[in-house]
Amino acid sequence: MPDSSTTQTLLLGHSPDPDDAFMFYGLATGKLDSGRWRFEHILQDIQTLNERALRGELHITAISIHAYPYVADKYALTNCGSSMGDGYGPMVVTREPMTLEDLRGKRIAVPGTMTTAFLALNLCLGRDNFQHELVMFDQILDHVAAGKADAGLIIHEGQLTYQNQKLHCVVDLGVWWQKQTGLPLPLGGNVIRRDLGSDNMREIAGILKNSIQYSLDHRAEAVEHALQYARDMGRDLADRFVGMYVNHWTLDYGDAGRNAIRELLRRGHAAGLVPDAGEIDFV
């Protein structure tokens, strides 16, 4: 456990995306006082961060909620930092219009098998009812447009740009989930390593929340910072994307958000898709 009197450097993992860049603007630019803690930002795609969390390599990291049951022995979820699909979320897109039934048996390009998008797709279509191939999230639209897969499961800003490639949305999994449960779809969250100790975990989680609040309070400059990670998006679209995934849910899950996580993982476990997460800890 770190000594409370000395400066400690923490490894903070997050995706190279506008929403995460926006969220951690205050910390990344040194505009926010982080006390005795220093943060080394590790920018990697979510599948890689999920895999690193399995090994407990980072002190704090963004993960897919799908991944949480696999890392719950090492990490607790922080109440802040979530990406919630509140009536929207990952989408399945195709070159030609299709129905949900048409997707069964098809080859679908996916951004990672531990992403929440993949878990939601399995819950929606049924386990083993489609084939999948792993493609980097920012290459899926091109992959589908080129005819290399029947469909693509898109996350991040692809949800706002897929029509640029004349692709069609078959299902928005955030809409599907909300119709099923009345809850938002909990896509990603931040986790913090348990071996930091409970007092330090709470203190660090508080700093993360302050960073999110700082960005919301200084929105224009935080969006400007986030633009460097906004692939194929201008300022207006990037601002819209940030608003989708950094909002009141991100400051705190609230009871509805925590219930959404429990329900997603309960359904995933019942379908044989994830281990039992047990009692879920939030800091």
C-alpha positions in Angstrom: 0.0 0.0 0.0 1.5 3.4 -0.9 2.9 5.7 1.8 0.5 8.5 2.4 3.3 11.1 2.8 5.0 10.7 -0.6 4.0 11.4 -4.2 2.9 8.3 -6.0 2.6 7.8 -9.7 -0.5 5.8 -10.8 -0.9 4.2 -14.2 -4.3 5.4 -15.6 -5.5 3.5 -18.7 -8.2 4.8 -21.0 -9.1 4.7 -24.7 -7.8 7.2 -27.3 -11.3 8.5 -27.8 -12.9 11.9 -27.5 -15.0 11.0 -24.5 -12.1 9.6 -22.5 -9.8 12.5 -23.5 -12.6 14.9 -22.5 -13.1 13.2 -19.2 -9.4 13.3 -18.2 -8.6 16.7 -19.6 -7.9 18.3 -16.2 -5.6 15.6 -15.2 -3.8 15.2 -18.5 -3.0 18.9 -18.8 -2.1 19.5 -15.2 -5.0 22.0 -14.7 -6.5 20.0 -11.9 -4.7 19.6 -8.5 -4.2 15.9 -7.9 -2.5 16.3 -4.5 0.1 13.6 -3.8 -1.0 11.5 -6.8 0.5 11.7 -10.3 -1.1 10.0 -13.2 0.7 8.4 -16.2 -1.9 8.2 -18.9 -1.9 4.9 -20.9 -3.9 5.2 -24.1 -5.0 1.9 -25.6 -8.0 0.4 -27.2 -10.6 -1.1 -24.9 -10.0 -4.7 -25.8 -6.3 -4.2 -24.9 -7.3 -2.5 -21.6 -9.6 -5.3 -20.8 -6.8 -7.8 -21.3 -4.4 -5.7 -19.2 -7.0 -5.6 -16.4 -7.1 -9.4 -16.4 -3.4 -9.2 -15.4 -3.9 -6.3 -13.0 -1.3 -4.2 -14.7 -2.8 -0.7 -14.3 -3.8 1.0 -11.1 -6.9 2.5 -12.6 -8.3 1.7 -16.0 -11.3 2.0 -18.2 -12.8 -1.4 -18.9 -15.9 -2.9 -20.5 -18.6 -3.8 -18.0 -18.6 -7.2 -19.7 -15.0 -7.6 -18.4 -15.8 -6.8 -14.8 -16.6 -10.3 -13.6 -13.2 -11.5 -14.8 -11.3 -8.8 -12.9 -13.5 -8.3 -9.8 -10.9 -10.1 -7.6 -8.3 -7.4 -8.4 -10.5 -4.3 -9.0 -13.5 -2.4 -7.7 -15.7 -0.2 -9.9 -15.5 3.5 -9.3 -18.9 5.3 -9.1 -17.7 7.9 -11.6 -16.3 7.5 -15.1 -19.0 5.4 -16.7 -20.1 5.4 -20.3 -23.8 4.7 -20.4 -25.9 4.2 -23.5 -29.1 6.0 -22.4 -31.4 4.9 -25.2 -28.5 4.6 -27.7 -25.4 2.5 -27.9 -23.4 0.1 -30.1 -24.9 -0.7 -33.4 -24.8 -3.5 -35.9 -24.4 -2.0 -39.5 -24.6 -3.7 -42.9 -24.2 -2.7 -46.5 -27.8 -3.5 -47.4 -30.9 -3.2 -45.1 -31.5 -6.3 -43.0 -33.7 -7.4 -40.2 -32.5 -8.7 -36.8 -33.5 -12.2 -37.9 -31.3 -11.8 -41.0 -28.2 -11.4 -38.8 -28.5 -14.9 -37.4 -25.7 -17.1 -38.8 -24.0 -14.1 -40.4 -20.3 -13.1 -40.1 -20.1 -10.0 -37.9 -16.9 -8.0 -37.4 -16.6 -7.1 -33.7 -14.2 -4.8 -31.8 -13.4 -7.4 -29.0 -14.9 -10.4 -27.3 -14.8 -8.7 -23.9 -16.5 -5.5 -25.0 -20.0 -4.8 -23.6 -21.1 -4.4 -27.2 -20.3 -8.1 -27.8 -22.1 -9.2 -24.7 -25.2 -7.2 -25.6 -25.1 -8.6 -29.1 -25.0 -12.2 -27.8 -27.9 -11.4 -25.5 -29.8 -9.9 -28.4 -29.2 -12.6 -31.0 -28.7 -15.5 -28.7 -25.4 -17.3 -27.9 -23.8 -19.0 -30.9 -26.3 -17.6 -33.3 -23.7 -15.7 -35.4 -20.1 -15.9 -36.4 -17.6 -13.2 -35.4 -14.2 -12.0 -36.4 -12.0 -9.6 -34.4 -11.3 -6.2 -36.2 -9.9 -3.1 -34.6 -12.9 -0.8 -33.7 -11.8 2.0 -35.9 -11.5 -0.3 -39.0 -14.9 -2.0 -38.8 -16.7 0.5 -41.0 -14.2 0.1 -43.8 -14.2 -3.6 -43.3 -17.9 -3.9 -43.8 -18.1 -1.4 -46.6 -15.4 -3.4 -48.4 -17.5 -6.5 -48.1 -15.1 -8.4 -45.8 -17.9 -9.2 -43.3 -21.6 -9.4 -43.5 -22.1 -6.9 -40.7 -20.1 -4.9 -38.2 -20.6 -4.2 -34.5 -19.6 -0.5 -34.1 -18.7 1.4 -31.0 -17.4 4.9 -30.2 -17.8 7.6 -32.9 -18.7 5.1 -35.6 -22.2 5.4 -34.2 -22.4 8.9 -35.6 -20.4 8.4 -38.8 -21.5 5.1 -40.3 -23.9 6.7 -42.7 -20.9 8.4 -44.4 -20.1 5.0 -45.9 -23.8 4.4 -46.9 -24.2 1.6 -44.3 -27.5 0.7 -42.6 -28.2 0.3 -38.9 -29.9 -3.0 -38.3 -30.1 -2.7 -34.5 -29.0 -0.1 -31.9 -28.3 -2.3 -28.9 -28.8 0.6 -26.5 -32.4 1.0 -27.8 -32.9 -2.8 -27.7 -31.6 -3.0 -24.1 -33.8 -0.1 -22.9 -36.9 -1.8 -24.4 -36.0 -5.0 -22.6 -35.2 -3.6 -19.2 -36.2 0.1 -19.0 -32.5 0.8 -18.0 -29.5 2.4 -19.7 -26.9 0.1 -21.2 -23.7 0.3 -19.1 -21.0 0.1 -21.6 -17.8 1.0 -19.9 -16.6 2.0 -16.4 -13.4 2.8 -14.5 -11.9 0.3 -12.1 -9.4 0.8 -9.4 -7.0 -1.8 -8.0 -8.0 -3.1 -4.6 -4.4 -3.4 -3.3 -4.2 0.4 -3.1 -6.3 0.1 0.1 -9.8 1.4 0.7 -8.8 4.9 1.9 -6.6 5.5 -1.1 -9.2 4.0 -3.5 -11.8 6.5 -2.2 -9.3 9.5 -2.4 -8.2 8.6 -6.0 -11.8 8.1 -7.1 -12.6 11.5 -5.8 -9.8 13.0 -8.0 -11.2 11.2 -11.0 -14.7 12.6 -10.3 -13.2 16.1 -9.9 -11.5 15.7 -13.3 -14.9 14.9 -14.9 -16.5 17.8 -13.2 -13.7 20.1 -14.3 -14.2 19.1 -18.0 -18.0 19.6 -17.7 -17.3 23.1 -16.2 -14.8 24.0 -18.9 -16.6 22.2 -21.8 -15.3 24.3 -24.7 -11.6 23.9 -23.9 -12.0 20.2 -22.9 -13.7 19.5 -26.3 -10.9 21.3 -28.0 -8.4 19.0 -26.2 -10.5 15.9 -27.2 -10.6 16.9 -30.9 -7.1 15.4 -31.3 -8.7 12.0 -30.8 -11.8 12.7 -32.9 -11.4 10.5 -36.0 -13.5 11.8 -38.9 -15.3 14.2 -36.7 -15.4 18.0 -36.7 -16.0 20.0 -33.5 -19.8 19.8 -33.6 -19.9 16.1 -34.0 -17.2 15.6 -31.4 -19.1 17.8 -29.0 -22.3 15.7 -29.6 -20.4 12.5 -29.1 -18.8 13.7 -25.8 -22.3 14.7 -24.6 -23.6 11.2 -25.3 -20.9 9.5 -23.1 -19.8 12.2 -20.6 -22.8 13.4 -18.6 -24.6 13.0 -15.3 -24.1 9.2 -15.5 -20.4 9.8 -15.7 -20.2 11.8 -12.5 -22.1 9.0 -10.7 -23.9 5.9 -11.8 -26.7 6.6 -9.3 -29.0 3.8 -8.3 -30.3 3.3 -11.8 -26.8 2.9 -13.3 -25.7 0.5 -10.6 -28.9 -1.5 -11.1 -28.2 -1.5 -14.9 -24.8 -3.1 -14.3 -26.2 -5.7 -11.9 -28.9 -6.6 -14.5 -26.6 -6.8 -17.4 -24.2 -9.1 -15.6 -27.1 -11.1 -14.1 -28.5 -11.7 -17.6 -25.0 -12.4 -19.0 -24.4 -15.0 -16.3 -27.9 -16.6 -16.8 -27.1 -17.0 -20.5 -23.7 -18.6 -19.8 -21.8 -15.7 -21.2 -20.0 -14.4 -18.1 -19.0 -15.8 -14.7 -21.1 -14.8 -11.6 -19.9 -11.3 -10.6 -21.1 -11.8 -7.1 -21.6 -8.7 -5.0 -20.4 -5.7 -7.0 -18.3 -3.2 -5.2 -18.4 0.5 -6.0 -16.0 3.1 -4.7 
